[in-house]
Amino acid sequence: MTKILLVEDNEMNRDMLSRRLQRKGHEVHLAIDGEEGLRLASSERPDLILMDMSLPVIDGWEATRKIKAADATRAVPVIALTAHA
């Protein structure tokens, strides 16, 4: 089972994505802002992070930089989620 951290502040997007991922058999952990995402990335050690780029507290860009700078999480793939395509 793949452990996925979903960092998304929009409740509808978070709910829809997490339910779809869980139905596919993934273990999903949720964060609603970049700060919580950083904390869970470190404590939960996910296999994959789905990161919204427009987040409160710490935006997804800065959270991703910090995740990639930390020894414990630098190898975790991060996929950016954004409405600003």
HTML snippet that shows the backbone in 3Dmol.js (N, CA, C, O; Angstrom):
<script src="https://3Dmol.org/build/3Dmol-min.js"></script>
<div id="view" style="width:600px;height:400px;position:relative"></div>
<script>
const pdb = `
ATOM      1  N   MET A   1       0.847  -1.177   0.000  1.00  0.00           N
ATOM      2  CA  MET A   1       0.000   0.000   0.000  1.00  0.00           C
ATOM      3  C   MET A   1       0.895   1.243   0.000  1.00  0.00           C
ATOM      4  O   MET A   1       1.808   1.360   0.817  1.00  0.00           O
ATOM      5  N   THR A   2       0.627   2.154  -0.910  1.00  0.00           N
ATOM      6  CA  THR A   2       1.378   3.392  -1.005  1.00  0.00           C
ATOM      7  C   THR A   2       0.829   4.404  -0.010  1.00  0.00           C
ATOM      8  O   THR A   2      -0.380   4.614   0.082  1.00  0.00           O
ATOM      9  N   LYS A   3       1.745   5.034   0.738  1.00  0.00           N
ATOM     10  CA  LYS A   3       1.360   6.076   1.687  1.00  0.00           C
ATOM     11  C   LYS A   3       1.506   7.425   0.986  1.00  0.00           C
ATOM     12  O   LYS A   3       2.596   7.793   0.549  1.00  0.00           O
ATOM     13  N   ILE A   4       0.393   8.160   0.884  1.00  0.00           N
ATOM     14  CA  ILE A   4       0.373   9.432   0.171  1.00  0.00           C
ATOM     15  C   ILE A   4      -0.006  10.554   1.131  1.00  0.00           C
ATOM     16  O   ILE A   4      -0.968  10.446   1.891  1.00  0.00           O
ATOM     17  N   LEU A   5       0.765  11.624   1.079  1.00  0.00           N
ATOM     18  CA  LEU A   5       0.430  12.842   1.815  1.00  0.00           C
ATOM     19  C   LEU A   5      -0.203  13.814   0.835  1.00  0.00           C
ATOM     20  O   LEU A   5       0.425  14.202  -0.150  1.00  0.00           O
ATOM     21  N   LEU A   6      -1.430  14.204   1.095  1.00  0.00           N
ATOM     22  CA  LEU A   6      -2.153  15.172   0.275  1.00  0.00           C
ATOM     23  C   LEU A   6      -2.194  16.494   1.043  1.00  0.00           C
ATOM     24  O   LEU A   6      -2.797  16.583   2.112  1.00  0.00           O
ATOM     25  N   VAL A   7      -1.551  17.512   0.487  1.00  0.00           N
ATOM     26  CA  VAL A   7      -1.519  18.834   1.113  1.00  0.00           C
ATOM     27  C   VAL A   7      -2.388  19.747   0.252  1.00  0.00           C
ATOM     28  O   VAL A   7      -1.987  20.175  -0.830  1.00  0.00           O
ATOM     29  N   GLU A   8      -3.577  20.033   0.754  1.00  0.00           N
ATOM     30  CA  GLU A   8      -4.589  20.765  -0.033  1.00  0.00           C
ATOM     31  C   GLU A   8      -5.482  21.538   0.931  1.00  0.00           C
ATOM     32  O   GLU A   8      -6.022  20.962   1.875  1.00  0.00           O
ATOM     33  N   ASP A   9      -5.639  22.839   0.699  1.00  0.00           N
ATOM     34  CA  ASP A   9      -6.466  23.645   1.595  1.00  0.00           C
ATOM     35  C   ASP A   9      -7.937  23.687   1.196  1.00  0.00           C
ATOM     36  O   ASP A   9      -8.787  24.011   2.025  1.00  0.00           O
ATOM     37  N   ASN A  10      -8.249  23.370  -0.041  1.00  0.00           N
ATOM     38  CA  ASN A  10      -9.639  23.382  -0.488  1.00  0.00           C
ATOM     39  C   ASN A  10     -10.326  22.082  -0.054  1.00  0.00           C
ATOM     40  O   ASN A  10      -9.941  20.991  -0.473  1.00  0.00           O
ATOM     41  N   GLU A  11     -11.341  22.221   0.787  1.00  0.00           N
ATOM     42  CA  GLU A  11     -11.996  21.053   1.375  1.00  0.00           C
ATOM     43  C   GLU A  11     -12.605  20.118   0.324  1.00  0.00           C
ATOM     44  O   GLU A  11     -12.493  18.899   0.447  1.00  0.00           O
ATOM     45  N   MET A  12     -13.242  20.675  -0.699  1.00  0.00           N
ATOM     46  CA  MET A  12     -13.855  19.825  -1.725  1.00  0.00           C
ATOM     47  C   MET A  12     -12.796  19.046  -2.506  1.00  0.00           C
ATOM     48  O   MET A  12     -12.965  17.854  -2.761  1.00  0.00           O
ATOM     49  N   ASN A  13     -11.716  19.711  -2.882  1.00  0.00           N
ATOM     50  CA  ASN A  13     -10.633  19.023  -3.598  1.00  0.00           C
ATOM     51  C   ASN A  13      -9.993  17.952  -2.720  1.00  0.00           C
ATOM     52  O   ASN A  13      -9.718  16.842  -3.177  1.00  0.00           O
ATOM     53  N   ARG A  14      -9.760  18.294  -1.464  1.00  0.00           N
ATOM     54  CA  ARG A  14      -9.148  17.362  -0.513  1.00  0.00           C
ATOM     55  C   ARG A  14     -10.017  16.120  -0.340  1.00  0.00           C
ATOM     56  O   ARG A  14      -9.516  14.995  -0.340  1.00  0.00           O
ATOM     57  N   ASP A  15     -11.322  16.334  -0.191  1.00  0.00           N
ATOM     58  CA  ASP A  15     -12.249  15.222   0.007  1.00  0.00           C
ATOM     59  C   ASP A  15     -12.312  14.328  -1.232  1.00  0.00           C
ATOM     60  O   ASP A  15     -12.240  13.104  -1.124  1.00  0.00           O
ATOM     61  N   MET A  16     -12.448  14.944  -2.408  1.00  0.00           N
ATOM     62  CA  MET A  16     -12.558  14.181  -3.649  1.00  0.00           C
ATOM     63  C   MET A  16     -11.286  13.379  -3.923  1.00  0.00           C
ATOM     64  O   MET A  16     -11.353  12.189  -4.230  1.00  0.00           O
ATOM     65  N   LEU A  17     -10.139  14.024  -3.812  1.00  0.00           N
ATOM     66  CA  LEU A  17      -8.875  13.329  -4.087  1.00  0.00           C
ATOM     67  C   LEU A  17      -8.599  12.220  -3.074  1.00  0.00           C
ATOM     68  O   LEU A  17      -8.193  11.120  -3.449  1.00  0.00           O
ATOM     69  N   SER A  18      -8.819  12.507  -1.803  1.00  0.00           N
ATOM     70  CA  SER A  18      -8.524  11.502  -0.785  1.00  0.00           C
ATOM     71  C   SER A  18      -9.433  10.270  -0.925  1.00  0.00           C
ATOM     72  O   SER A  18      -8.976   9.139  -0.764  1.00  0.00           O
ATOM     73  N   ARG A  19     -10.714  10.493  -1.223  1.00  0.00           N
ATOM     74  CA  ARG A  19     -11.619   9.347  -1.403  1.00  0.00           C
ATOM     75  C   ARG A  19     -11.212   8.500  -2.599  1.00  0.00           C
ATOM     76  O   ARG A  19     -11.227   7.271  -2.524  1.00  0.00           O
ATOM     77  N   ARG A  20     -10.851   9.145  -3.698  1.00  0.00           N
ATOM     78  CA  ARG A  20     -10.424   8.386  -4.888  1.00  0.00           C
ATOM     79  C   ARG A  20      -9.147   7.591  -4.612  1.00  0.00           C
ATOM     80  O   ARG A  20      -9.035   6.435  -5.018  1.00  0.00           O
ATOM     81  N   LEU A  21      -8.211   8.194  -3.941  1.00  0.00           N
ATOM     82  CA  LEU A  21      -6.959   7.501  -3.634  1.00  0.00           C
ATOM     83  C   LEU A  21      -7.192   6.332  -2.670  1.00  0.00           C
ATOM     84  O   LEU A  21      -6.603   5.263  -2.833  1.00  0.00           O
ATOM     85  N   GLN A  22      -8.045   6.536  -1.676  1.00  0.00           N
ATOM     86  CA  GLN A  22      -8.345   5.462  -0.727  1.00  0.00           C
ATOM     87  C   GLN A  22      -9.068   4.307  -1.407  1.00  0.00           C
ATOM     88  O   GLN A  22      -8.808   3.144  -1.099  1.00  0.00           O
ATOM     89  N   ARG A  23      -9.974   4.619  -2.329  1.00  0.00           N
ATOM     90  CA  ARG A  23     -10.672   3.555  -3.068  1.00  0.00           C
ATOM     91  C   ARG A  23      -9.690   2.712  -3.882  1.00  0.00           C
ATOM     92  O   ARG A  23      -9.931   1.529  -4.117  1.00  0.00           O
ATOM     93  N   LYS A  24      -8.596   3.314  -4.307  1.00  0.00           N
ATOM     94  CA  LYS A  24      -7.568   2.586  -5.059  1.00  0.00           C
ATOM     95  C   LYS A  24      -6.609   1.841  -4.131  1.00  0.00           C
ATOM     96  O   LYS A  24      -5.660   1.213  -4.599  1.00  0.00           O
ATOM     97  N   GLY A  25      -6.850   1.906  -2.825  1.00  0.00           N
ATOM     98  CA  GLY A  25      -6.062   1.140  -1.872  1.00  0.00           C
ATOM     99  C   GLY A  25      -4.897   1.868  -1.238  1.00  0.00           C
ATOM    100  O   GLY A  25      -4.072   1.237  -0.577  1.00  0.00           O
ATOM    101  N   HIS A  26      -4.803   3.179  -1.418  1.00  0.00           N
ATOM    102  CA  HIS A  26      -3.698   3.944  -0.847  1.00  0.00           C
ATOM    103  C   HIS A  26      -4.034   4.424   0.560  1.00  0.00           C
ATOM    104  O   HIS A  26      -5.194   4.677   0.887  1.00  0.00           O
ATOM    105  N   GLU A  27      -3.015   4.541   1.368  1.00  0.00           N
ATOM    106  CA  GLU A  27      -3.139   5.147   2.695  1.00  0.00           C
ATOM    107  C   GLU A  27      -2.918   6.641   2.511  1.00  0.00           C
ATOM    108  O   GLU A  27      -1.863   7.050   2.026  1.00  0.00           O
ATOM    109  N   VAL A  28      -3.897   7.466   2.891  1.00  0.00           N
ATOM    110  CA  VAL A  28      -3.828   8.902   2.640  1.00  0.00           C
ATOM    111  C   VAL A  28      -3.782   9.667   3.956  1.00  0.00           C
ATOM    112  O   VAL A  28      -4.597   9.449   4.852  1.00  0.00           O
ATOM    113  N   HIS A  29      -2.810  10.567   4.047  1.00  0.00           N
ATOM    114  CA  HIS A  29      -2.707  11.492   5.175  1.00  0.00           C
ATOM    115  C   HIS A  29      -2.977  12.886   4.629  1.00  0.00           C
ATOM    116  O   HIS A  29      -2.553  13.215   3.521  1.00  0.00           O
ATOM    117  N   LEU A  30      -3.683  13.707   5.403  1.00  0.00           N
ATOM    118  CA  LEU A  30      -4.143  15.012   4.927  1.00  0.00           C
ATOM    119  C   LEU A  30      -3.523  16.151   5.714  1.00  0.00           C
ATOM    120  O   LEU A  30      -3.383  16.083   6.935  1.00  0.00           O
ATOM    121  N   ALA A  31      -3.152  17.207   4.986  1.00  0.00           N
ATOM    122  CA  ALA A  31      -2.692  18.451   5.601  1.00  0.00           C
ATOM    123  C   ALA A  31      -3.431  19.594   4.915  1.00  0.00           C
ATOM    124  O   ALA A  31      -3.685  19.544   3.712  1.00  0.00           O
ATOM    125  N   ILE A  32      -3.774  20.629   5.689  1.00  0.00           N
ATOM    126  CA  ILE A  32      -4.558  21.735   5.121  1.00  0.00           C
ATOM    127  C   ILE A  32      -3.723  22.981   4.860  1.00  0.00           C
ATOM    128  O   ILE A  32      -4.242  23.956   4.316  1.00  0.00           O
ATOM    129  N   ASP A  33      -2.448  22.978   5.229  1.00  0.00           N
ATOM    130  CA  ASP A  33      -1.566  24.101   4.917  1.00  0.00           C
ATOM    131  C   ASP A  33      -0.131  23.595   4.812  1.00  0.00           C
ATOM    132  O   ASP A  33       0.164  22.452   5.163  1.00  0.00           O
ATOM    133  N   GLY A  34       0.744  24.449   4.331  1.00  0.00           N
ATOM    134  CA  GLY A  34       2.125  24.041   4.109  1.00  0.00           C
ATOM    135  C   GLY A  34       2.869  23.667   5.380  1.00  0.00           C
ATOM    136  O   GLY A  34       3.694  22.754   5.372  1.00  0.00           O
ATOM    137  N   GLU A  35       2.585  24.365   6.468  1.00  0.00           N
ATOM    138  CA  GLU A  35       3.245  24.056   7.737  1.00  0.00           C
ATOM    139  C   GLU A  35       2.883  22.649   8.223  1.00  0.00           C
ATOM    140  O   GLU A  35       3.756  21.882   8.631  1.00  0.00           O
ATOM    141  N   GLU A  36       1.600  22.320   8.176  1.00  0.00           N
ATOM    142  CA  GLU A  36       1.162  20.986   8.567  1.00  0.00           C
ATOM    143  C   GLU A  36       1.724  19.938   7.597  1.00  0.00           C
ATOM    144  O   GLU A  36       2.081  18.836   8.012  1.00  0.00           O
ATOM    145  N   GLY A  37       1.802  20.282   6.315  1.00  0.00           N
ATOM    146  CA  GLY A  37       2.383  19.389   5.325  1.00  0.00           C
ATOM    147  C   GLY A  37       3.836  19.051   5.644  1.00  0.00           C
ATOM    148  O   GLY A  37       4.245  17.895   5.536  1.00  0.00           O
ATOM    149  N   LEU A  38       4.617  20.059   6.038  1.00  0.00           N
ATOM    150  CA  LEU A  38       6.014  19.823   6.430  1.00  0.00           C
ATOM    151  C   LEU A  38       6.102  18.889   7.633  1.00  0.00           C
ATOM    152  O   LEU A  38       6.912  17.963   7.659  1.00  0.00           O
ATOM    153  N   ARG A  39       5.263  19.146   8.618  1.00  0.00           N
ATOM    154  CA  ARG A  39       5.273  18.323   9.832  1.00  0.00           C
ATOM    155  C   ARG A  39       4.928  16.871   9.511  1.00  0.00           C
ATOM    156  O   ARG A  39       5.594  15.953   9.991  1.00  0.00           O
ATOM    157  N   LEU A  40       3.878  16.659   8.691  1.00  0.00           N
ATOM    158  CA  LEU A  40       3.466  15.295   8.359  1.00  0.00           C
ATOM    159  C   LEU A  40       4.452  14.606   7.412  1.00  0.00           C
ATOM    160  O   LEU A  40       4.625  13.389   7.482  1.00  0.00           O
ATOM    161  N   ALA A  41       5.093  15.364   6.537  1.00  0.00           N
ATOM    162  CA  ALA A  41       6.106  14.772   5.659  1.00  0.00           C
ATOM    163  C   ALA A  41       7.232  14.176   6.503  1.00  0.00           C
ATOM    164  O   ALA A  41       7.749  13.102   6.196  1.00  0.00           O
ATOM    165  N   SER A  42       7.598  14.874   7.548  1.00  0.00           N
ATOM    166  CA  SER A  42       8.672  14.408   8.426  1.00  0.00           C
ATOM    167  C   SER A  42       8.232  13.247   9.316  1.00  0.00           C
ATOM    168  O   SER A  42       8.972  12.277   9.480  1.00  0.00           O
ATOM    169  N   SER A  43       7.039  13.340   9.888  1.00  0.00           N
ATOM    170  CA  SER A  43       6.610  12.316  10.851  1.00  0.00           C
ATOM    171  C   SER A  43       6.034  11.062  10.190  1.00  0.00           C
ATOM    172  O   SER A  43       6.210   9.961  10.712  1.00  0.00           O
ATOM    173  N   GLU A  44       5.352  11.209   9.058  1.00  0.00           N
ATOM    174  CA  GLU A  44       4.688  10.067   8.422  1.00  0.00           C
ATOM    175  C   GLU A  44       5.535   9.383   7.353  1.00  0.00           C
ATOM    176  O   GLU A  44       5.257   8.242   6.984  1.00  0.00           O
ATOM    177  N   ARG A  45       6.561  10.064   6.852  1.00  0.00           N
ATOM    178  CA  ARG A  45       7.434   9.516   5.807  1.00  0.00           C
ATOM    179  C   ARG A  45       6.640   8.911   4.651  1.00  0.00           C
ATOM    180  O   ARG A  45       6.713   7.706   4.412  1.00  0.00           O
ATOM    181  N   PRO A  46       5.879   9.747   3.930  1.00  0.00           N
ATOM    182  CA  PRO A  46       5.056   9.221   2.831  1.00  0.00           C
ATOM    183  C   PRO A  46       5.910   8.748   1.661  1.00  0.00           C
ATOM    184  O   PRO A  46       7.075   9.124   1.531  1.00  0.00           O
ATOM    185  N   ASP A  47       5.309   7.914   0.811  1.00  0.00           N
ATOM    186  CA  ASP A  47       5.957   7.461  -0.418  1.00  0.00           C
ATOM    187  C   ASP A  47       5.817   8.505  -1.519  1.00  0.00           C
ATOM    188  O   ASP A  47       6.609   8.530  -2.461  1.00  0.00           O
ATOM    189  N   LEU A  48       4.800   9.374  -1.400  1.00  0.00           N
ATOM    190  CA  LEU A  48       4.501  10.387  -2.409  1.00  0.00           C
ATOM    191  C   LEU A  48       3.791  11.547  -1.729  1.00  0.00           C
ATOM    192  O   LEU A  48       3.010  11.351  -0.798  1.00  0.00           O
ATOM    193  N   ILE A  49       4.071  12.767  -2.205  1.00  0.00           N
ATOM    194  CA  ILE A  49       3.382  13.955  -1.699  1.00  0.00           C
ATOM    195  C   ILE A  49       2.685  14.638  -2.871  1.00  0.00           C
ATOM    196  O   ILE A  49       3.305  14.919  -3.896  1.00  0.00           O
ATOM    197  N   LEU A  50       1.396  14.900  -2.708  1.00  0.00           N
ATOM    198  CA  LEU A  50       0.626  15.704  -3.654  1.00  0.00           C
ATOM    199  C   LEU A  50       0.475  17.073  -3.009  1.00  0.00           C
ATOM    200  O   LEU A  50      -0.201  17.208  -1.990  1.00  0.00           O
ATOM    201  N   MET A  51       1.101  18.090  -3.595  1.00  0.00           N
ATOM    202  CA  MET A  51       1.224  19.396  -2.960  1.00  0.00           C
ATOM    203  C   MET A  51       0.521  20.486  -3.756  1.00  0.00           C
ATOM    204  O   MET A  51       0.895  20.778  -4.892  1.00  0.00           O
ATOM    205  N   ASP A  52      -0.506  21.087  -3.149  1.00  0.00           N
ATOM    206  CA  ASP A  52      -1.107  22.281  -3.728  1.00  0.00           C
ATOM    207  C   ASP A  52      -0.067  23.394  -3.620  1.00  0.00           C
ATOM    208  O   ASP A  52       0.653  23.463  -2.623  1.00  0.00           O
ATOM    209  N   MET A  53       0.026  24.254  -4.609  1.00  0.00           N
ATOM    210  CA  MET A  53       1.028  25.316  -4.590  1.00  0.00           C
ATOM    211  C   MET A  53       0.527  26.582  -3.900  1.00  0.00           C
ATOM    212  O   MET A  53       1.329  27.366  -3.394  1.00  0.00           O
ATOM    213  N   SER A  54      -0.785  26.790  -3.873  1.00  0.00           N
ATOM    214  CA  SER A  54      -1.366  27.978  -3.238  1.00  0.00           C
ATOM    215  C   SER A  54      -1.963  27.585  -1.892  1.00  0.00           C
ATOM    216  O   SER A  54      -3.142  27.246  -1.793  1.00  0.00           O
ATOM    217  N   LEU A  55      -1.131  27.639  -0.867  1.00  0.00           N
ATOM    218  CA  LEU A  55      -1.543  27.216   0.469  1.00  0.00           C
ATOM    219  C   LEU A  55      -1.386  28.357   1.471  1.00  0.00           C
ATOM    220  O   LEU A  55      -0.558  29.246   1.274  1.00  0.00           O
ATOM    221  N   PRO A  56      -2.179  28.336   2.546  1.00  0.00           N
ATOM    222  CA  PRO A  56      -1.977  29.311   3.620  1.00  0.00           C
ATOM    223  C   PRO A  56      -0.784  28.912   4.506  1.00  0.00           C
ATOM    224  O   PRO A  56      -0.277  27.794   4.413  1.00  0.00           O
ATOM    225  N   VAL A  57      -0.363  29.810   5.332  1.00  0.00           N
ATOM    226  CA  VAL A  57       0.732  29.694   6.302  1.00  0.00           C
ATOM    227  C   VAL A  57       2.079  29.608   5.572  1.00  0.00           C
ATOM    228  O   VAL A  57       2.844  30.572   5.589  1.00  0.00           O
ATOM    229  N   ILE A  58       2.378  28.489   4.943  1.00  0.00           N
ATOM    230  CA  ILE A  58       3.564  28.340   4.090  1.00  0.00           C
ATOM    231  C   ILE A  58       3.051  27.826   2.752  1.00  0.00           C
ATOM    232  O   ILE A  58       2.367  26.804   2.702  1.00  0.00           O
ATOM    233  N   ASP A  59       3.379  28.531   1.657  1.00  0.00           N
ATOM    234  CA  ASP A  59       2.860  28.080   0.359  1.00  0.00           C
ATOM    235  C   ASP A  59       3.554  26.793  -0.095  1.00  0.00           C
ATOM    236  O   ASP A  59       4.584  26.401   0.453  1.00  0.00           O
ATOM    237  N   GLY A  60       2.976  26.153  -1.097  1.00  0.00           N
ATOM    238  CA  GLY A  60       3.490  24.875  -1.578  1.00  0.00           C
ATOM    239  C   GLY A  60       4.900  24.955  -2.134  1.00  0.00           C
ATOM    240  O   GLY A  60       5.660  23.991  -2.045  1.00  0.00           O
ATOM    241  N   TRP A  61       5.255  26.099  -2.707  1.00  0.00           N
ATOM    242  CA  TRP A  61       6.612  26.272  -3.245  1.00  0.00           C
ATOM    243  C   TRP A  61       7.642  26.194  -2.122  1.00  0.00           C
ATOM    244  O   TRP A  61       8.630  25.466  -2.224  1.00  0.00           O
ATOM    245  N   GLU A  62       7.404  26.951  -1.051  1.00  0.00           N
ATOM    246  CA  GLU A  62       8.346  26.964   0.076  1.00  0.00           C
ATOM    247  C   GLU A  62       8.334  25.629   0.812  1.00  0.00           C
ATOM    248  O   GLU A  62       9.389  25.136   1.212  1.00  0.00           O
ATOM    249  N   ALA A  63       7.155  25.040   0.994  1.00  0.00           N
ATOM    250  CA  ALA A  63       7.079  23.734   1.662  1.00  0.00           C
ATOM    251  C   ALA A  63       7.871  22.689   0.875  1.00  0.00           C
ATOM    252  O   ALA A  63       8.581  21.875   1.466  1.00  0.00           O
ATOM    253  N   THR A  64       7.753  22.706  -0.439  1.00  0.00           N
ATOM    254  CA  THR A  64       8.494  21.752  -1.270  1.00  0.00           C
ATOM    255  C   THR A  64       9.996  21.986  -1.161  1.00  0.00           C
ATOM    256  O   THR A  64      10.763  21.028  -1.070  1.00  0.00           O
ATOM    257  N   ARG A  65      10.429  23.254  -1.170  1.00  0.00           N
ATOM    258  CA  ARG A  65      11.861  23.554  -0.993  1.00  0.00           C
ATOM    259  C   ARG A  65      12.376  22.982   0.314  1.00  0.00           C
ATOM    260  O   ARG A  65      13.463  22.405   0.355  1.00  0.00           O
ATOM    261  N   LYS A  66      11.598  23.138   1.393  1.00  0.00           N
ATOM    262  CA  LYS A  66      12.026  22.639   2.703  1.00  0.00           C
ATOM    263  C   LYS A  66      12.020  21.112   2.742  1.00  0.00           C
ATOM    264  O   LYS A  66      12.902  20.509   3.353  1.00  0.00           O
ATOM    265  N   ILE A  67      11.050  20.489   2.105  1.00  0.00           N
ATOM    266  CA  ILE A  67      11.006  19.026   2.043  1.00  0.00           C
ATOM    267  C   ILE A  67      12.230  18.496   1.300  1.00  0.00           C
ATOM    268  O   ILE A  67      12.833  17.509   1.721  1.00  0.00           O
ATOM    269  N   LYS A  68      12.595  19.148   0.198  1.00  0.00           N
ATOM    270  CA  LYS A  68      13.735  18.706  -0.606  1.00  0.00           C
ATOM    271  C   LYS A  68      15.075  19.036   0.050  1.00  0.00           C
ATOM    272  O   LYS A  68      16.095  18.443  -0.304  1.00  0.00           O
ATOM    273  N   ALA A  69      15.088  19.973   0.998  1.00  0.00           N
ATOM    274  CA  ALA A  69      16.319  20.334   1.700  1.00  0.00           C
ATOM    275  C   ALA A  69      16.606  19.422   2.889  1.00  0.00           C
ATOM    276  O   ALA A  69      17.746  19.346   3.346  1.00  0.00           O
ATOM    277  N   ALA A  70      15.595  18.735   3.391  1.00  0.00           N
ATOM    278  CA  ALA A  70      15.762  17.880   4.573  1.00  0.00           C
ATOM    279  C   ALA A  70      16.229  16.484   4.166  1.00  0.00           C
ATOM    280  O   ALA A  70      15.683  15.890   3.236  1.00  0.00           O
ATOM    281  N   ASP A  71      17.219  15.972   4.849  1.00  0.00           N
ATOM    282  CA  ASP A  71      17.756  14.638   4.544  1.00  0.00           C
ATOM    283  C   ASP A  71      16.681  13.559   4.590  1.00  0.00           C
ATOM    284  O   ASP A  71      16.666  12.659   3.750  1.00  0.00           O
ATOM    285  N   ALA A  72      15.791  13.646   5.555  1.00  0.00           N
ATOM    286  CA  ALA A  72      14.797  12.589   5.773  1.00  0.00           C
ATOM    287  C   ALA A  72      13.734  12.545   4.676  1.00  0.00           C
ATOM    288  O   ALA A  72      13.125  11.498   4.458  1.00  0.00           O
ATOM    289  N   THR A  73      13.501  13.660   3.981  1.00  0.00           N
ATOM    290  CA  THR A  73      12.394  13.709   3.021  1.00  0.00           C
ATOM    291  C   THR A  73      12.818  14.061   1.595  1.00  0.00           C
ATOM    292  O   THR A  73      11.971  14.101   0.703  1.00  0.00           O
ATOM    293  N   ARG A  74      14.080  14.312   1.364  1.00  0.00           N
ATOM    294  CA  ARG A  74      14.504  14.795   0.032  1.00  0.00           C
ATOM    295  C   ARG A  74      14.209  13.809  -1.087  1.00  0.00           C
ATOM    296  O   ARG A  74      14.009  14.228  -2.227  1.00  0.00           O
ATOM    297  N   ALA A  75      14.176  12.513  -0.801  1.00  0.00           N
ATOM    298  CA  ALA A  75      13.941  11.512  -1.853  1.00  0.00           C
ATOM    299  C   ALA A  75      12.453  11.280  -2.146  1.00  0.00           C
ATOM    300  O   ALA A  75      12.117  10.564  -3.090  1.00  0.00           O
ATOM    301  N   VAL A  76      11.570  11.870  -1.356  1.00  0.00           N
ATOM    302  CA  VAL A  76      10.134  11.674  -1.560  1.00  0.00           C
ATOM    303  C   VAL A  76       9.686  12.481  -2.784  1.00  0.00           C
ATOM    304  O   VAL A  76       9.903  13.692  -2.830  1.00  0.00           O
ATOM    305  N   PRO A  77       9.073  11.839  -3.763  1.00  0.00           N
ATOM    306  CA  PRO A  77       8.570  12.585  -4.927  1.00  0.00           C
ATOM    307  C   PRO A  77       7.439  13.518  -4.517  1.00  0.00           C
ATOM    308  O   PRO A  77       6.580  13.160  -3.712  1.00  0.00           O
ATOM    309  N   VAL A  78       7.455  14.729  -5.089  1.00  0.00           N
ATOM    310  CA  VAL A  78       6.406  15.718  -4.842  1.00  0.00           C
ATOM    311  C   VAL A  78       5.780  16.066  -6.189  1.00  0.00           C
ATOM    312  O   VAL A  78       6.470  16.466  -7.127  1.00  0.00           O
ATOM    313  N   ILE A  79       4.457  15.905  -6.268  1.00  0.00           N
ATOM    314  CA  ILE A  79       3.716  16.286  -7.469  1.00  0.00           C
ATOM    315  C   ILE A  79       2.932  17.545  -7.136  1.00  0.00           C
ATOM    316  O   ILE A  79       2.151  17.576  -6.185  1.00  0.00           O
ATOM    317  N   ALA A  80       3.154  18.592  -7.943  1.00  0.00           N
ATOM    318  CA  ALA A  80       2.487  19.863  -7.724  1.00  0.00           C
ATOM    319  C   ALA A  80       1.054  19.815  -8.227  1.00  0.00           C
ATOM    320  O   ALA A  80       0.779  19.308  -9.315  1.00  0.00           O
ATOM    321  N   LEU A  81       0.147  20.349  -7.421  1.00  0.00           N
ATOM    322  CA  LEU A  81      -1.259  20.512  -7.799  1.00  0.00           C
ATOM    323  C   LEU A  81      -1.532  22.012  -7.835  1.00  0.00           C
ATOM    324  O   LEU A  81      -1.266  22.712  -6.858  1.00  0.00           O
ATOM    325  N   THR A  82      -2.054  22.508  -8.942  1.00  0.00           N
ATOM    326  CA  THR A  82      -2.324  23.923  -9.027  1.00  0.00           C
ATOM    327  C   THR A  82      -3.421  24.216 -10.039  1.00  0.00           C
ATOM    328  O   THR A  82      -3.582  23.501 -11.028  1.00  0.00           O
ATOM    329  N   ALA A  83      -4.160  25.263  -9.780  1.00  0.00           N
ATOM    330  CA  ALA A  83      -5.155  25.737 -10.735  1.00  0.00           C
ATOM    331  C   ALA A  83      -4.528  26.775 -11.656  1.00  0.00           C
ATOM    332  O   ALA A  83      -5.171  27.234 -12.600  1.00  0.00           O
ATOM    333  N   HIS A  84      -3.275  27.150 -11.390  1.00  0.00           N
ATOM    334  CA  HIS A  84      -2.572  28.169 -12.172  1.00  0.00           C
ATOM    335  C   HIS A  84      -1.739  27.532 -13.276  1.00  0.00           C
ATOM    336  O   HIS A  84      -0.516  27.666 -13.295  1.00  0.00           O
ATOM    337  N   ALA A  85      -2.405  26.841 -14.193  1.00  0.00           N
ATOM    338  CA  ALA A  85      -1.684  26.133 -15.254  1.00  0.00           C
ATOM    339  C   ALA A  85      -1.263  27.064 -16.363  1.00  0.00           C
ATOM    340  O   ALA A  85      -0.645  26.627 -17.334  1.00  0.00           O
TER     341      ALA A  85
END
`;
const viewer = $3Dmol.createViewer("view");
viewer.addModel(pdb, "pdb");
viewer.setStyle({}, {cartoon: {color: "spectrum"}});
viewer.zoomTo();
viewer.render();
</script>
